[in-house]
Amino acid sequence: MILVAIIACIPLLFIRQMSFYVLNDNPDIPANQCYDITAKLVKQNFGKVLLLNLSFIGWWLLVLLTLGALNVYVAPYYKTSVANLYLSLKGTVVKP
């Protein structure tokens, strides 16, 4: 039951992850429009977003093994990777 809830929340986590970048590019839009744009972006490119996050599982396990010490290196690398993914995907949102 808990596993189903976690799997159901994964797309919401990806939307939340990218919404900062959408809002940074468009500071004058309201929050609900930012959410809609981000939801379309993530829905159309879910595989790429999922693959990026899955590729960091090993890094996050190393962070756990080092009790967070490796987070000094992994967190900026992860955030930069997400930002670069957003930059490569931001022109791909197809408006209905």
Buried (B, 14 or more C-beta within 10 A) or exposed (E): EEEEEEEEEEBEEBBEBBBBBBBEEEEEBEEEEBBBBBBBBBEBBEEBBBEBBEEBEEBBEBBEEEEEEBBEEBBEEBEEBBBEBBEEBBEEBEEE
